Amino acid sequence: MGMGKGVGVGLAMGCAVALSAMAAVMVAKRVRSRRRWRRVVRVMEELEEGCSTSVGRLRQVVDAMAVEMHAGLASEGGSKLKMVLTFIDHLPNGCEKGTYYALHLGGTDFRVLRVQLGGQRPSILGQDVVRQPIPQHLMTSTSEVAEFELFDFIASSLKEFVEREGSPPEILQVKRRELGFTFAFPVRHMSVSSGYLIKWTKGFSIEEMVGKDVAEHLQRAVSSKGLDMRVAALVNDTVGTLAYEHYHDEDTVVAVIIGTGTNACYLERADAIIKCQGLLTSSGSMVVNMEWGNFWSSHLPRTLYDIDLDADSPNPNDQGFEKMISGMYLGDIVRRVILRMSQESDVFGPVSAKLSTRFALRTKLMAAMHEDDSPDLREVEDILKDILEIPDVPLKVRKLVVKVCDVVTRRAARLVAAGIVGILKKIGRDGSGGIASGRIKGHSHSKMRRTVVAVEGGLYTNYTMFREYLNEAVAEILGEEISPYVTLKGTEDGSGIGAALVAASHSAPAVDIVQ
């Protein structure tokens, strides 16, 4: 009897010890898991701190942008901003009349357009557009004749377009057709219709073309096809967008593109362009292409992820602003943060090889994760699994991923906002300088002038959260008294038509339609 009792007590004690040992293991596990989670949260907190864009900090970026613009206009090479003169001294205003052509070359395809203008704003009577892919071998050719092959191909397509479309009756009476050429690569302009290629970007590399006049090459190719057509304007895509929106609304004086890459241009007073002394324009102003992707300031909130991304890029210490704000890079910044989290802790399971692959997460997919509004974040789960090869990510970790997307996107949008207000400050449209600043003089209580900023590019037009953060930050920086006078207007595909409009506003009088 006593022995039985002893066995029972022994068993009970054994069980208790085993249970408490199990409990201890579970507690240890929980502590470990908490510690791991804390590590990931710390990475998140550091990211938030590093990306912080208080209004105070944004105002410092605004000031830095205006200062760099001044420096870039004062002397060639005086700033990281090239501040390229376009020689466009008047923008289309709606009075243009006739039929004009445009070519848009800026990526893996090119567009040919024809626009009919009626002479009363807004008066685009009709437009035809044809898109055509560029064969890969023409984008990167190293042959002796490579520089001619690309333009020869484009000119052939242009000729087909002109012949296939059949000419409206009034075109048959035109002595010569006028063409606007949107060329979305860095160019040093010599006039409205000529400019030398500074460097290729976006996957093009035809070395023989660098330093050559792109408009002249196109003109030669077009003439060799027997087309009586004059390249009347050479513009980049940002200038095309400005021209297009100014045609519809004369208060548009700034244009920004924020897509895969980014850039901005604006209308400047000719007497503010010190590096080109004695510059006389009939209008007293000129469009300046900023090439703002290369802007840099110590006030930009830079993190270790940005430093690593820059070091790994083919162009380190170049395009610093672009690398923090444009569609080419945002997804990759997010990938780098997730990689760091998965190295610090195993909340994502074993580190996936895909997660170490540069540009494995495209910005389009990052935006899809950011804007996933399903309660269980199904889209986030699918993208992590299918694209980054990280299966079975728990919901609270998926929520953290959305937060990472949010922090990176918010920073980008707010920096773009600061850049835009920097331009407004430079041209006195931000209300900071009292009566002289953006106000129409001669009124008893000087009235602020209305200003429209045209914004083109997928980040703004297709990514709602980005657009909302951008609009909100512009209003925040300007303050409630001034912000009602500044409108951001989203636009799509304006850059191609814009080139035709610049060709129209700069066309030679001899080309008027024969009545």
Number of C-alpha atoms within 10 A of each C-alpha: 6 7 8 9 10 11 12 12 12 12 12 12 12 12 12 12 12 12 12 12 12 12 12 12 12 12 12 12 12 12 12 12 15 12 13 17 18 13 16 23 15 14 17 20 12 13 19 18 13 17 19 19 22 12 16 10 15 27 19 16 26 25 20 21 25 20 15 23 23 19 20 22 23 18 15 15 12 16 19 21 24 25 27 19 24 25 21 24 22 18 26 23 21 22 15 23 18 20 26 25 30 30 26 26 20 17 16 14 12 19 19 22 23 22 21 21 23 17 15 12 14 14 16 21 12 11 14 12 15 13 12 12 10 16 12 11 12 19 20 16 18 14 13 9 11 19 22 17 17 21 20 19 15 21 22 16 18 22 14 11 17 16 10 9 10 10 11 10 8 12 17 13 12 17 14 16 20 24 28 31 30 27 25 21 19 18 26 18 19 13 13 19 24 23 21 18 19 16 16 17 12 13 11 18 16 19 15 15 18 16 14 17 19 22 24 15 17 20 19 17 21 23 13 13 13 9 17 13 15 23 24 27 29 32 34 26 31 33 33 30 30 32 35 29 28 24 25 16 17 15 16 24 23 29 31 26 26 23 19 17 18 24 22 26 28 21 22 20 15 21 16 16 21 16 16 15 11 10 15 13 15 9 12 13 21 25 25 25 25 23 21 24 23 19 22 21 16 9 15 22 18 16 17 13 19 19 14 13 18 18 12 11 12 8 10 13 12 16 20 22 21 25 24 28 26 26 24 18 21 26 23 24 26 25 28 22 21 22 19 17 23 18 15 15 18 14 19 20 13 12 19 15 11 16 23 15 14 16 18 15 23 18 24 17 17 24 23 16 25 23 18 15 12 9 7 14 18 15 18 24 20 17 18 22 14 10 14 18 15 20 16 13 16 12 15 11 16 21 15 15 23 20 16 22 23 21 19 21 32 23 24 25 27 28 25 28 23 28 26 23 27 26 24 25 22 19 19 17 24 27 21 14 12 12 16 14 19 24 20 14 14 9 8 6 10 14 14 22 18 17 22 20 22 26 27 25 22 19 25 23 17 13 17 13 17 21 22 14 18 25 18 15 24 25 19 16 21 22 13 10 10 19 19 13 19 22 17 19 15 18 19 14 13 20 28 33 29 32 34 35 34 32 28 26 23 21 21 12 7 10 14 15 16 11 6
